[in-house]
Amino acid sequence: MTFALGTFSTADGVRFAGLVRDDRVVRLDMSSSVFALLQDWDVSLSALHAAANVASFDEGVAMADLRVHGPVDLPRQMFFTGANYRKHVIDLTIDQNVGPEGFTGDELRQWAEQMMDDRAANGVPYSFLKAPSSIIGAFEDLVLPPTTAKPDWELELGVVIGRGGRNIHRSEAMAHVAGYAIVNDVSARDLIPRTDYAMLGTDWLRGKSQAGFCPFGPLLVPAEFVVDPHDLRILLTLNGQVMQDESTADMIFDIAGQIEYVSTYDELWPGDLISTGSPAGNGTHYGRFLRDGDVIDATITGLGAQRNRCVGTS
C-alpha cells in the first residue's frame, strides 16, 4: 500500500505526524513528528507499512481541513543546488548575455551548450545553505518582504535524507534517501549579488533565506513509491499561466552525485533536505517577478501540489 507522510495541526495548534493516502490523514501514534521517524528510518519505514495496512483512511481527516506544515518539522540542515538544470543555465546565459565578448544569438547558445556539456563531464555541483527558518507550508501565504523588488520562484525536487553519513560514494547514495517532496526555492534576485563589494560574490543569506522563502511539501513520499526521481514532471503556474514545465531528467548532476558532493564537505544527518535545483522558467527569464495577489501553483509528479498566495508588504 502506498502512503505519504506529513506534519499537520488542528485549531489547537499542536503539530502531529500524519499518514496520508488520497488526501486523507490518519494521525500517527507511533511518533510525535516526521523528524523523529527519520532518525531511525529503516525501522520506522517497516512500522509505517504496518500502520498503513491497518489504517482506516476513509475515516481520516481531509487534508484540506488541517493546517499543513512542512512535512519535516524542521530539517537541521538544508542544502540547495544551484545552476543544475541544463536548459535553465543556457537560458540565463542568453537572457543575461553572459559569454565571450561579441557572441550573440546562435553563437552564444552554442557556447553555453558546450559549457554545460563540459561541466556535466568534468565539473561538480554548486551547493549552498538555506536557513530552515525560511520554511512555510505548502498552502500558506508567501509574504513578500519589503527588502526585495525582484522576488522569484524556483520549483525544485527536494530529497530528504533518511540515513546520514560522511563521504558517501555515489554508488551507495540513493540508499541514504528517505523520500521526496516539493520545494520552492524563492529567491530575491536583486539581493543575491553583492554590489557594495563585488569580490564577495553572492549573498545567500539575504537572497535565499528570508522568512517564507521555502514553501515545502505538502508531503514526504517515501523513496520506494517514486519509481524514477530523474523522470518527474515539474510544473509551476503563476495566476494560471505555465511558467515552468520541465523534467527532472534535465539535471546536470543527478541526486547521487549531489549526495556524494555534499557529504564530502559536510556530514549529512537524518531529516536533512537537499533541494536539487530549478529547471528553466524562472521570473528572471520572463522579466516578471512576484507581486501582491499572485497565486503560485506547483506540482511534481506523485508528490502532491502547492498553492501559495503572495501577500505584499510596505
ABEGO torsion letter per residue (X at the ends): XBBBBBBBBBAAGBBBBBBBBGGBBBBBAABABAAAAAABAAAAAAAAAAAAAABBAAABBBAAABBBBBABOBBABBBBBBGABAAAAAAAAAAAGBBBBGBBEAAAAAAAAAAAAAAAAABBBBBBBBBAAABBBAABBBBBBAABABBBBBBBBBBBBABBEBGBBAAAAAAABABBBBBBBBBBAAAABBAABAAAEBBAAAAAABBGABBBOABBBBAAABABAABBBBBBBBGGBBABBBBAAABABBAAAAAAAAAAABBBBBGBBBBAEBBBGBAAAAGBBBBBGBBBBBBBBGAEBBBBBBBBBX
